[in-house]
Amino acid sequence: MEKISCPICRKDFDQHDERQTNLCLEKFTNVATNPVVYSSTKKIICPVCEKDMLDHNQYLAMECVNKFIKQVKGKSD
């Protein structure tokens, strides 16, 4: 089974409890969809397409965020 690495804390999602998973997904969503506000934070690489999140337009960012959330939530079920 493929391990999914958290783009926020860099740990595998297997090491997250439900609360930590939700916190990291929320932060990832905020960083990915609001690059101007969060641009001073560390560089985030998209876990779906492996490109810098700052290279995403708004549509692509939302698409990748949604795919990643489905991937993580599907694995935790």
N, CA, C and O atoms as a Maestro MAE file, in Angstrom:
{
 s_m_m2io_version
 :::
 2.0.0
}

f_m_ct {
 s_m_title
 :::
 protein
 m_atom[308] {
  # First column is atom index #
  i_m_mmod_type
  r_m_x_coord
  r_m_y_coord
  r_m_z_coord
  i_m_residue_number
  s_m_chain_name
  s_m_pdb_residue_name
  s_m_pdb_atom_name
  i_m_atomic_number
  :::
  1 25 0.844 -1.185 0.000 1 A "MET " " N  " 7
  2 3 0.000 0.000 0.000 1 A "MET " " CA " 6
  3 2 0.891 1.251 0.000 1 A "MET " " C  " 6
  4 15 1.858 1.330 0.758 1 A "MET " " O  " 8
  5 25 0.567 2.196 -0.831 2 A "GLU " " N  " 7
  6 3 1.353 3.423 -0.960 2 A "GLU " " CA " 6
  7 2 1.139 4.338 0.245 2 A "GLU " " C  " 6
  8 15 0.009 4.579 0.671 2 A "GLU " " O  " 8
  9 25 2.254 4.842 0.782 3 A "LYS " " N  " 7
  10 3 2.161 5.784 1.900 3 A "LYS " " CA " 6
  11 2 1.936 7.179 1.340 3 A "LYS " " C  " 6
  12 15 2.504 7.549 0.312 3 A "LYS " " O  " 8
  13 25 1.108 7.940 2.022 4 A "ILE " " N  " 7
  14 3 0.819 9.309 1.614 4 A "ILE " " CA " 6
  15 2 1.518 10.232 2.592 4 A "ILE " " C  " 6
  16 15 1.274 10.181 3.798 4 A "ILE " " O  " 8
  17 25 2.382 11.068 2.068 5 A "SER " " N  " 7
  18 3 3.137 11.999 2.900 5 A "SER " " CA " 6
  19 2 2.379 13.317 3.033 5 A "SER " " C  " 6
  20 15 1.831 13.835 2.060 5 A "SER " " O  " 8
  21 25 2.358 13.842 4.244 6 A "CYS " " N  " 7
  22 3 1.678 15.108 4.509 6 A "CYS " " CA " 6
  23 2 2.520 16.268 3.977 6 A "CYS " " C  " 6
  24 15 3.691 16.386 4.340 6 A "CYS " " O  " 8
  25 25 1.956 17.121 3.132 7 A "PRO " " N  " 7
  26 3 2.716 18.253 2.598 7 A "PRO " " CA " 6
  27 2 2.966 19.352 3.634 7 A "PRO " " C  " 6
  28 15 3.776 20.246 3.391 7 A "PRO " " O  " 8
  29 25 2.297 19.303 4.761 8 A "ILE " " N  " 7
  30 3 2.442 20.329 5.794 8 A "ILE " " CA " 6
  31 2 3.509 19.945 6.810 8 A "ILE " " C  " 6
  32 15 4.450 20.707 7.033 8 A "ILE " " O  " 8
  33 25 3.377 18.774 7.430 9 A "CYS " " N  " 7
  34 3 4.318 18.382 8.492 9 A "CYS " " CA " 6
  35 2 5.339 17.356 8.024 9 A "CYS " " C  " 6
  36 15 6.239 16.999 8.784 9 A "CYS " " O  " 8
  37 25 5.223 16.880 6.810 10 A "ARG " " N  " 7
  38 3 6.158 15.947 6.182 10 A "ARG " " CA " 6
  39 2 6.144 14.534 6.778 10 A "ARG " " C  " 6
  40 15 7.010 13.725 6.445 10 A "ARG " " O  " 8
  41 25 5.185 14.224 7.646 11 A "LYS " " N  " 7
  42 3 5.042 12.872 8.185 11 A "LYS " " CA " 6
  43 2 4.079 12.095 7.299 11 A "LYS " " C  " 6
  44 15 3.301 12.684 6.549 11 A "LYS " " O  " 8
  45 25 4.136 10.766 7.389 12 A "ASP " " N  " 7
  46 3 3.153 9.949 6.686 12 A "ASP " " CA " 6
  47 2 1.802 10.101 7.366 12 A "ASP " " C  " 6
  48 15 1.726 10.264 8.583 12 A "ASP " " O  " 8
  49 25 0.737 10.046 6.578 13 A "PHE " " N  " 7
  50 3 -0.598 10.158 7.167 13 A "PHE " " CA " 6
  51 2 -0.919 8.965 8.065 13 A "PHE " " C  " 6
  52 15 -1.838 9.044 8.880 13 A "PHE " " O  " 8
  53 25 -0.179 7.860 7.932 14 A "ASP " " N  " 7
  54 3 -0.352 6.728 8.840 14 A "ASP " " CA " 6
  55 2 -0.022 7.122 10.276 14 A "ASP " " C  " 6
  56 15 -0.523 6.507 11.217 14 A "ASP " " O  " 8
  57 25 0.817 8.143 10.453 15 A "GLN " " N  " 7
  58 3 1.233 8.596 11.780 15 A "GLN " " CA " 6
  59 2 0.298 9.665 12.342 15 A "GLN " " C  " 6
  60 15 0.507 10.133 13.462 15 A "GLN " " O  " 8
  61 25 -0.708 10.052 11.602 16 A "HIS " " N  " 7
  62 3 -1.671 11.063 12.041 16 A "HIS " " CA " 6
  63 2 -2.886 10.389 12.669 16 A "HIS " " C  " 6
  64 15 -3.333 9.341 12.203 16 A "HIS " " O  " 8
  65 25 -3.416 10.995 13.726 17 A "ASP " " N  " 7
  66 3 -4.736 10.588 14.186 17 A "ASP " " CA " 6
  67 2 -5.754 11.421 13.392 17 A "ASP " " C  " 6
  68 15 -5.370 12.252 12.569 17 A "ASP " " O  " 8
  69 25 -7.021 11.202 13.634 18 A "GLU " " N  " 7
  70 3 -8.046 11.902 12.843 18 A "GLU " " CA " 6
  71 2 -7.956 13.417 13.010 18 A "GLU " " C  " 6
  72 15 -8.111 14.162 12.043 18 A "GLU " " O  " 8
  73 25 -7.705 13.867 14.233 19 A "ARG " " N  " 7
  74 3 -7.603 15.304 14.507 19 A "ARG " " CA " 6
  75 2 -6.432 15.920 13.740 19 A "ARG " " C  " 6
  76 15 -6.582 16.963 13.105 19 A "ARG " " O  " 8
  77 25 -5.270 15.271 13.803 20 A "GLN " " N  " 7
  78 3 -4.087 15.793 13.114 20 A "GLN " " CA " 6
  79 2 -4.294 15.778 11.601 20 A "GLN " " C  " 6
  80 15 -3.874 16.706 10.909 20 A "GLN " " O  " 8
  81 25 -4.931 14.741 11.087 21 A "THR " " N  " 7
  82 3 -5.231 14.677 9.656 21 A "THR " " CA " 6
  83 2 -6.089 15.862 9.239 21 A "THR " " C  " 6
  84 15 -5.805 16.519 8.238 21 A "THR " " O  " 8
  85 25 -7.134 16.132 10.006 22 A "ASN " " N  " 7
  86 3 -8.022 17.252 9.677 22 A "ASN " " CA " 6
  87 2 -7.302 18.591 9.768 22 A "ASN " " C  " 6
  88 15 -7.516 19.463 8.926 22 A "ASN " " O  " 8
  89 25 -6.447 18.769 10.783 23 A "LEU " " N  " 7
  90 3 -5.696 20.023 10.910 23 A "LEU " " CA " 6
  91 2 -4.754 20.230 9.729 23 A "LEU " " C  " 6
  92 15 -4.684 21.326 9.172 23 A "LEU " " O  " 8
  93 25 -4.031 19.180 9.349 24 A "CYS " " N  " 7
  94 3 -3.097 19.300 8.226 24 A "CYS " " CA " 6
  95 2 -3.828 19.523 6.906 24 A "CYS " " C  " 6
  96 15 -3.379 20.315 6.078 24 A "CYS " " O  " 8
  97 25 -4.946 18.835 6.701 25 A "LEU " " N  " 7
  98 3 -5.716 19.042 5.471 25 A "LEU " " CA " 6
  99 2 -6.278 20.459 5.407 25 A "LEU " " C  " 6
  100 15 -6.298 21.074 4.341 25 A "LEU " " O  " 8
  101 25 -6.733 20.973 6.543 26 A "GLU " " N  " 7
  102 3 -7.251 22.343 6.571 26 A "GLU " " CA " 6
  103 2 -6.140 23.348 6.255 26 A "GLU " " C  " 6
  104 15 -6.344 24.281 5.478 26 A "GLU " " O  " 8
  105 25 -4.973 23.153 6.855 27 A "LYS " " N  " 7
  106 3 -3.864 24.073 6.591 27 A "LYS " " CA " 6
  107 2 -3.411 23.967 5.133 27 A "LYS " " C  " 6
  108 15 -3.133 24.983 4.495 27 A "LYS " " O  " 8
  109 25 -3.336 22.740 4.603 28 A "PHE " " N  " 7
  110 3 -2.949 22.555 3.209 28 A "PHE " " CA " 6
  111 2 -3.942 23.247 2.278 28 A "PHE " " C  " 6
  112 15 -3.539 23.897 1.312 28 A "PHE " " O  " 8
  113 25 -5.223 23.113 2.561 29 A "THR " " N  " 7
  114 3 -6.249 23.770 1.749 29 A "THR " " CA " 6
  115 2 -6.079 25.282 1.789 29 A "THR " " C  " 6
  116 15 -6.166 25.943 0.754 29 A "THR " " O  " 8
  117 25 -5.840 25.830 2.963 30 A "ASN " " N  " 7
  118 3 -5.641 27.281 3.089 30 A "ASN " " CA " 6
  119 2 -4.412 27.749 2.322 30 A "ASN " " C  " 6
  120 15 -4.474 28.739 1.592 30 A "ASN " " O  " 8
  121 25 -3.303 27.047 2.484 31 A "VAL " " N  " 7
  122 3 -2.057 27.436 1.807 31 A "VAL " " CA " 6
  123 2 -2.201 27.299 0.294 31 A "VAL " " C  " 6
  124 15 -1.755 28.169 -0.455 31 A "VAL " " O  " 8
  125 25 -2.821 26.213 -0.155 32 A "ALA " " N  " 7
  126 3 -2.936 25.948 -1.590 32 A "ALA " " CA " 6
  127 2 -3.889 26.905 -2.292 32 A "ALA " " C  " 6
  128 15 -3.669 27.259 -3.450 32 A "ALA " " O  " 8
  129 25 -4.939 27.324 -1.608 33 A "THR " " N  " 7
  130 3 -5.946 28.159 -2.263 33 A "THR " " CA " 6
  131 2 -5.769 29.650 -1.992 33 A "THR " " C  " 6
  132 15 -6.464 30.463 -2.600 33 A "THR " " O  " 8
  133 25 -4.866 30.026 -1.104 34 A "ASN " " N  " 7
  134 3 -4.598 31.435 -0.795 34 A "ASN " " CA " 6
  135 2 -3.097 31.711 -0.842 34 A "ASN " " C  " 6
  136 15 -2.508 32.054 0.183 34 A "ASN " " O  " 8
  137 25 -2.472 31.571 -1.996 35 A "PRO " " N  " 7
  138 3 -1.012 31.691 -2.061 35 A "PRO " " CA " 6
  139 2 -0.484 33.072 -1.685 35 A "PRO " " C  " 6
  140 15 0.641 33.178 -1.196 35 A "PRO " " O  " 8
  141 25 -1.247 34.112 -1.894 36 A "VAL " " N  " 7
  142 3 -0.782 35.460 -1.550 36 A "VAL " " CA " 6
  143 2 -0.689 35.615 -0.036 36 A "VAL " " C  " 6
  144 15 0.284 36.171 0.473 36 A "VAL " " O  " 8
  145 25 -1.676 35.137 0.671 37 A "VAL " " N  " 7
  146 3 -1.713 35.250 2.127 37 A "VAL " " CA " 6
  147 2 -0.626 34.397 2.768 37 A "VAL " " C  " 6
  148 15 0.010 34.822 3.733 37 A "VAL " " O  " 8
  149 25 -0.408 33.195 2.238 38 A "TYR " " N  " 7
  150 3 0.516 32.248 2.853 38 A "TYR " " CA " 6
  151 2 1.857 32.156 2.130 38 A "TYR " " C  " 6
  152 15 2.601 31.201 2.354 38 A "TYR " " O  " 8
  153 25 2.182 33.107 1.283 39 A "SER " " N  " 7
  154 3 3.411 33.013 0.492 39 A "SER " " CA " 6
  155 2 4.673 33.071 1.334 39 A "SER " " C  " 6
  156 15 5.730 32.621 0.892 39 A "SER " " O  " 8
  157 25 4.583 33.620 2.544 40 A "SER " " N  " 7
  158 3 5.767 33.698 3.390 40 A "SER " " CA " 6
  159 2 6.065 32.376 4.093 40 A "SER " " C  " 6
  160 15 7.135 32.220 4.682 40 A "SER " " O  " 8
  161 25 5.141 31.430 4.040 41 A "THR " " N  " 7
  162 3 5.390 30.133 4.654 41 A "THR " " CA " 6
  163 2 6.305 29.315 3.758 41 A "THR " " C  " 6
  164 15 6.624 29.716 2.639 41 A "THR " " O  " 8
  165 25 6.722 28.160 4.270 42 A "LYS " " N  " 7
  166 3 7.634 27.326 3.493 42 A "LYS " " CA " 6
  167 2 6.996 26.865 2.181 42 A "LYS " " C  " 6
  168 15 5.774 26.807 2.050 42 A "LYS " " O  " 8
  169 25 7.839 26.548 1.240 43 A "LYS " " N  " 7
  170 3 7.396 26.110 -0.079 43 A "LYS " " CA " 6
  171 2 6.625 24.795 0.046 43 A "LYS " " C  " 6
  172 15 7.086 23.856 0.695 43 A "LYS " " O  " 8
  173 25 5.467 24.737 -0.571 44 A "ILE " " N  " 7
  174 3 4.631 23.537 -0.544 44 A "ILE " " CA " 6
  175 2 4.626 22.916 -1.941 44 A "ILE " " C  " 6
  176 15 4.300 23.574 -2.929 44 A "ILE " " O  " 8
  177 25 4.992 21.649 -1.998 45 A "ILE " " N  " 7
  178 3 4.954 20.901 -3.249 45 A "ILE " " CA " 6
  179 2 3.624 20.155 -3.302 45 A "ILE " " C  " 6
  180 15 3.230 19.492 -2.343 45 A "ILE " " O  " 8
  181 25 2.955 20.272 -4.416 46 A "CYS " " N  " 7
  182 3 1.658 19.620 -4.598 46 A "CYS " " CA " 6
  183 2 1.831 18.100 -4.514 46 A "CYS " " C  " 6
  184 15 2.624 17.531 -5.264 46 A "CYS " " O  " 8
  185 25 1.106 17.441 -3.621 47 A "PRO " " N  " 7
  186 3 1.227 15.990 -3.495 47 A "PRO " " CA " 6
  187 2 0.576 15.220 -4.647 47 A "PRO " " C  " 6
  188 15 0.791 14.015 -4.784 47 A "PRO " " O  " 8
  189 25 -0.205 15.897 -5.463 48 A "VAL " " N  " 7
  190 3 -0.879 15.234 -6.582 48 A "VAL " " CA " 6
  191 2 -0.017 15.286 -7.846 48 A "VAL " " C  " 6
  192 15 0.254 14.253 -8.459 48 A "VAL " " O  " 8
  193 25 0.410 16.487 -8.234 49 A "CYS " " N  " 7
  194 3 1.168 16.629 -9.486 49 A "CYS " " CA " 6
  195 2 2.649 16.937 -9.256 49 A "CYS " " C  " 6
  196 15 3.416 17.038 -10.213 49 A "CYS " " O  " 8
  197 25 3.053 17.087 -7.995 50 A "GLU " " N  " 7
  198 3 4.444 17.293 -7.591 50 A "GLU " " CA " 6
  199 2 5.077 18.561 -8.168 50 A "GLU " " C  " 6
  200 15 6.278 18.591 -8.436 50 A "GLU " " O  " 8
  201 25 4.274 19.598 -8.358 51 A "LYS " " N  " 7
  202 3 4.769 20.914 -8.766 51 A "LYS " " CA " 6
  203 2 4.618 21.865 -7.587 51 A "LYS " " C  " 6
  204 15 3.864 21.588 -6.654 51 A "LYS " " O  " 8
  205 25 5.331 22.980 -7.628 52 A "ASP " " N  " 7
  206 3 5.200 24.000 -6.589 52 A "ASP " " CA " 6
  207 2 3.764 24.523 -6.601 52 A "ASP " " C  " 6
  208 15 3.214 24.804 -7.666 52 A "ASP " " O  " 8
  209 25 3.157 24.652 -5.423 53 A "MET " " N  " 7
  210 3 1.772 25.130 -5.351 53 A "MET " " CA " 6
  211 2 1.635 26.550 -5.890 53 A "MET " " C  " 6
  212 15 0.555 26.926 -6.346 53 A "MET " " O  " 8
  213 25 2.694 27.343 -5.851 54 A "LEU " " N  " 7
  214 3 2.627 28.705 -6.393 54 A "LEU " " CA " 6
  215 2 2.521 28.713 -7.916 54 A "LEU " " C  " 6
  216 15 2.151 29.727 -8.507 54 A "LEU " " O  " 8
  217 25 2.848 27.581 -8.558 55 A "ASP " " N  " 7
  218 3 2.729 27.476 -10.012 55 A "ASP " " CA " 6
  219 2 1.306 27.118 -10.456 55 A "ASP " " C  " 6
  220 15 1.026 27.083 -11.654 55 A "ASP " " O  " 8
  221 25 0.425 26.857 -9.518 56 A "HIS " " N  " 7
  222 3 -0.957 26.488 -9.827 56 A "HIS " " CA " 6
  223 2 -1.820 27.742 -9.978 56 A "HIS " " C  " 6
  224 15 -1.677 28.706 -9.226 56 A "HIS " " O  " 8
  225 25 -2.718 27.708 -10.968 57 A "ASN " " N  " 7
  226 3 -3.753 28.743 -11.004 57 A "ASN " " CA " 6
  227 2 -4.865 28.311 -10.046 57 A "ASN " " C  " 6
  228 15 -4.797 27.226 -9.469 57 A "ASN " " O  " 8
  229 25 -5.867 29.134 -9.876 58 A "GLN " " N  " 7
  230 3 -6.916 28.858 -8.898 58 A "GLN " " CA " 6
  231 2 -7.652 27.554 -9.205 58 A "GLN " " C  " 6
  232 15 -7.938 26.775 -8.296 58 A "GLN " " O  " 8
  233 25 -7.954 27.316 -10.468 59 A "TYR " " N  " 7
  234 3 -8.676 26.103 -10.856 59 A "TYR " " CA " 6
  235 2 -7.845 24.853 -10.566 59 A "TYR " " C  " 6
  236 15 -8.342 23.898 -9.970 59 A "TYR " " O  " 8
  237 25 -6.579 24.864 -10.987 60 A "LEU " " N  " 7
  238 3 -5.711 23.706 -10.784 60 A "LEU " " CA " 6
  239 2 -5.460 23.459 -9.301 60 A "LEU " " C  " 6
  240 15 -5.398 22.308 -8.869 60 A "LEU " " O  " 8
  241 25 -5.314 24.522 -8.521 61 A "ALA " " N  " 7
  242 3 -5.114 24.371 -7.075 61 A "ALA " " CA " 6
  243 2 -6.305 23.658 -6.442 61 A "ALA " " C  " 6
  244 15 -6.125 22.727 -5.657 61 A "ALA " " O  " 8
  245 25 -7.509 24.087 -6.776 62 A "MET " " N  " 7
  246 3 -8.708 23.452 -6.210 62 A "MET " " CA " 6
  247 2 -8.840 22.000 -6.669 62 A "MET " " C  " 6
  248 15 -9.235 21.132 -5.890 62 A "MET " " O  " 8
  249 25 -8.513 21.745 -7.919 63 A "GLU " " N  " 7
  250 3 -8.584 20.385 -8.446 63 A "GLU " " CA " 6
  251 2 -7.617 19.463 -7.694 63 A "GLU " " C  " 6
  252 15 -7.983 18.355 -7.302 63 A "GLU " " O  " 8
  253 25 -6.388 19.929 -7.500 64 A "CYS " " N  " 7
  254 3 -5.388 19.122 -6.796 64 A "CYS " " CA " 6
  255 2 -5.742 18.952 -5.321 64 A "CYS " " C  " 6
  256 15 -5.570 17.867 -4.764 64 A "CYS " " O  " 8
  257 25 -6.229 20.002 -4.692 65 A "VAL " " N  " 7
  258 3 -6.637 19.916 -3.284 65 A "VAL " " CA " 6
  259 2 -7.759 18.892 -3.130 65 A "VAL " " C  " 6
  260 15 -7.707 18.055 -2.230 65 A "VAL " " O  " 8
  261 25 -8.757 18.946 -3.982 66 A "ASN " " N  " 7
  262 3 -9.875 17.999 -3.903 66 A "ASN " " CA " 6
  263 2 -9.418 16.559 -4.128 66 A "ASN " " C  " 6
  264 15 -9.863 15.653 -3.423 66 A "ASN " " O  " 8
  265 25 -8.534 16.339 -5.105 67 A "LYS " " N  " 7
  266 3 -8.011 14.993 -5.359 67 A "LYS " " CA " 6
  267 2 -7.235 14.484 -4.148 67 A "LYS " " C  " 6
  268 15 -7.363 13.323 -3.761 67 A "LYS " " O  " 8
  269 25 -6.428 15.364 -3.554 68 A "PHE " " N  " 7
  270 3 -5.618 14.961 -2.409 68 A "PHE " " CA " 6
  271 2 -6.490 14.627 -1.201 68 A "PHE " " C  " 6
  272 15 -6.235 13.640 -0.511 68 A "PHE " " O  " 8
  273 25 -7.501 15.427 -0.943 69 A "ILE " " N  " 7
  274 3 -8.401 15.158 0.186 69 A "ILE " " CA " 6
  275 2 -9.112 13.821 -0.019 69 A "ILE " " C  " 6
  276 15 -9.228 13.037 0.923 69 A "ILE " " O  " 8
  277 25 -9.588 13.551 -1.231 70 A "LYS " " N  " 7
  278 3 -10.240 12.269 -1.513 70 A "LYS " " CA " 6
  279 2 -9.270 11.112 -1.314 70 A "LYS " " C  " 6
  280 15 -9.642 10.063 -0.789 70 A "LYS " " O  " 8
  281 25 -8.020 11.310 -1.739 71 A "GLN " " N  " 7
  282 3 -6.998 10.280 -1.595 71 A "GLN " " CA " 6
  283 2 -6.741 9.980 -0.114 71 A "GLN " " C  " 6
  284 15 -6.677 8.817 0.283 71 A "GLN " " O  " 8
  285 25 -6.594 11.022 0.695 72 A "VAL " " N  " 7
  286 3 -6.307 10.849 2.123 72 A "VAL " " CA " 6
  287 2 -7.517 10.286 2.857 72 A "VAL " " C  " 6
  288 15 -7.385 9.338 3.631 72 A "VAL " " O  " 8
  289 25 -8.685 10.857 2.624 73 A "LYS " " N  " 7
  290 3 -9.898 10.401 3.307 73 A "LYS " " CA " 6
  291 2 -10.271 8.979 2.878 73 A "LYS " " C  " 6
  292 15 -10.777 8.201 3.686 73 A "LYS " " O  " 8
  293 25 -10.026 8.645 1.631 74 A "GLY " " N  " 7
  294 3 -10.304 7.293 1.160 74 A "GLY " " CA " 6
  295 2 -9.412 6.264 1.814 74 A "GLY " " C  " 6
  296 15 -9.838 5.136 2.058 74 A "GLY " " O  " 8
  297 25 -8.188 6.635 2.098 75 A "LYS " " N  " 7
  298 3 -7.244 5.727 2.741 75 A "LYS " " CA " 6
  299 2 -7.569 5.546 4.211 75 A "LYS " " C  " 6
  300 15 -7.346 4.467 4.760 75 A "LYS " " O  " 8
  301 25 -8.093 6.581 4.864 76 A "SER " " N  " 7
  302 3 -8.363 6.503 6.302 76 A "SER " " CA " 6
  303 2 -9.647 5.744 6.622 76 A "SER " " C  " 6
  304 15 -9.858 5.355 7.771 76 A "SER " " O  " 8
  305 25 -10.506 5.527 5.629 77 A "ASP " " N  " 7
  306 3 -11.776 4.809 5.865 77 A "ASP " " CA " 6
  307 2 -11.537 3.328 6.052 77 A "ASP " " C  " 6
  308 15 -12.485 2.571 6.259 77 A "ASP " " O  " 8
  :::
 }
 m_bond[307] {
  # First column is bond index #
  i_m_from
  i_m_to
  i_m_order
  :::
  1 1 2 1
  2 2 3 1
  3 3 4 2
  4 3 5 1
  5 5 6 1
  6 6 7 1
  7 7 8 2
  8 7 9 1
  9 9 10 1
  10 10 11 1
  11 11 12 2
  12 11 13 1
  13 13 14 1
  14 14 15 1
  15 15 16 2
  16 15 17 1
  17 17 18 1
  18 18 19 1
  19 19 20 2
  20 19 21 1
  21 21 22 1
  22 22 23 1
  23 23 24 2
  24 23 25 1
  25 25 26 1
  26 26 27 1
  27 27 28 2
  28 27 29 1
  29 29 30 1
  30 30 31 1
  31 31 32 2
  32 31 33 1
  33 33 34 1
  34 34 35 1
  35 35 36 2
  36 35 37 1
  37 37 38 1
  38 38 39 1
  39 39 40 2
  40 39 41 1
  41 41 42 1
  42 42 43 1
  43 43 44 2
  44 43 45 1
  45 45 46 1
  46 46 47 1
  47 47 48 2
  48 47 49 1
  49 49 50 1
  50 50 51 1
  51 51 52 2
  52 51 53 1
  53 53 54 1
  54 54 55 1
  55 55 56 2
  56 55 57 1
  57 57 58 1
  58 58 59 1
  59 59 60 2
  60 59 61 1
  61 61 62 1
  62 62 63 1
  63 63 64 2
  64 63 65 1
  65 65 66 1
  66 66 67 1
  67 67 68 2
  68 67 69 1
  69 69 70 1
  70 70 71 1
  71 71 72 2
  72 71 73 1
  73 73 74 1
  74 74 75 1
  75 75 76 2
  76 75 77 1
  77 77 78 1
  78 78 79 1
  79 79 80 2
  80 79 81 1
  81 81 82 1
  82 82 83 1
  83 83 84 2
  84 83 85 1
  85 85 86 1
  86 86 87 1
  87 87 88 2
  88 87 89 1
  89 89 90 1
  90 90 91 1
  91 91 92 2
  92 91 93 1
  93 93 94 1
  94 94 95 1
  95 95 96 2
  96 95 97 1
  97 97 98 1
  98 98 99 1
  99 99 100 2
  100 99 101 1
  101 101 102 1
  102 102 103 1
  103 103 104 2
  104 103 105 1
  105 105 106 1
  106 106 107 1
  107 107 108 2
  108 107 109 1
  109 109 110 1
  110 110 111 1
  111 111 112 2
  112 111 113 1
  113 113 114 1
  114 114 115 1
  115 115 116 2
  116 115 117 1
  117 117 118 1
  118 118 119 1
  119 119 120 2
  120 119 121 1
  121 121 122 1
  122 122 123 1
  123 123 124 2
  124 123 125 1
  125 125 126 1
  126 126 127 1
  127 127 128 2
  128 127 129 1
  129 129 130 1
  130 130 131 1
  131 131 132 2
  132 131 133 1
  133 133 134 1
  134 134 135 1
  135 135 136 2
  136 135 137 1
  137 137 138 1
  138 138 139 1
  139 139 140 2
  140 139 141 1
  141 141 142 1
  142 142 143 1
  143 143 144 2
  144 143 145 1
  145 145 146 1
  146 146 147 1
  147 147 148 2
  148 147 149 1
  149 149 150 1
  150 150 151 1
  151 151 152 2
  152 151 153 1
  153 153 154 1
  154 154 155 1
  155 155 156 2
  156 155 157 1
  157 157 158 1
  158 158 159 1
  159 159 160 2
  160 159 161 1
  161 161 162 1
  162 162 163 1
  163 163 164 2
  164 163 165 1
  165 165 166 1
  166 166 167 1
  167 167 168 2
  168 167 169 1
  169 169 170 1
  170 170 171 1
  171 171 172 2
  172 171 173 1
  173 173 174 1
  174 174 175 1
  175 175 176 2
  176 175 177 1
  177 177 178 1
  178 178 179 1
  179 179 180 2
  180 179 181 1
  181 181 182 1
  182 182 183 1
  183 183 184 2
  184 183 185 1
  185 185 186 1
  186 186 187 1
  187 187 188 2
  188 187 189 1
  189 189 190 1
  190 190 191 1
  191 191 192 2
  192 191 193 1
  193 193 194 1
  194 194 195 1
  195 195 196 2
  196 195 197 1
  197 197 198 1
  198 198 199 1
  199 199 200 2
  200 199 201 1
  201 201 202 1
  202 202 203 1
  203 203 204 2
  204 203 205 1
  205 205 206 1
  206 206 207 1
  207 207 208 2
  208 207 209 1
  209 209 210 1
  210 210 211 1
  211 211 212 2
  212 211 213 1
  213 213 214 1
  214 214 215 1
  215 215 216 2
  216 215 217 1
  217 217 218 1
  218 218 219 1
  219 219 220 2
  220 219 221 1
  221 221 222 1
  222 222 223 1
  223 223 224 2
  224 223 225 1
  225 225 226 1
  226 226 227 1
  227 227 228 2
  228 227 229 1
  229 229 230 1
  230 230 231 1
  231 231 232 2
  232 231 233 1
  233 233 234 1
  234 234 235 1
  235 235 236 2
  236 235 237 1
  237 237 238 1
  238 238 239 1
  239 239 240 2
  240 239 241 1
  241 241 242 1
  242 242 243 1
  243 243 244 2
  244 243 245 1
  245 245 246 1
  246 246 247 1
  247 247 248 2
  248 247 249 1
  249 249 250 1
  250 250 251 1
  251 251 252 2
  252 251 253 1
  253 253 254 1
  254 254 255 1
  255 255 256 2
  256 255 257 1
  257 257 258 1
  258 258 259 1
  259 259 260 2
  260 259 261 1
  261 261 262 1
  262 262 263 1
  263 263 264 2
  264 263 265 1
  265 265 266 1
  266 266 267 1
  267 267 268 2
  268 267 269 1
  269 269 270 1
  270 270 271 1
  271 271 272 2
  272 271 273 1
  273 273 274 1
  274 274 275 1
  275 275 276 2
  276 275 277 1
  277 277 278 1
  278 278 279 1
  279 279 280 2
  280 279 281 1
  281 281 282 1
  282 282 283 1
  283 283 284 2
  284 283 285 1
  285 285 286 1
  286 286 287 1
  287 287 288 2
  288 287 289 1
  289 289 290 1
  290 290 291 1
  291 291 292 2
  292 291 293 1
  293 293 294 1
  294 294 295 1
  295 295 296 2
  296 295 297 1
  297 297 298 1
  298 298 299 1
  299 299 300 2
  300 299 301 1
  301 301 302 1
  302 302 303 1
  303 303 304 2
  304 303 305 1
  305 305 306 1
  306 306 307 1
  307 307 308 2
  :::
 }
}
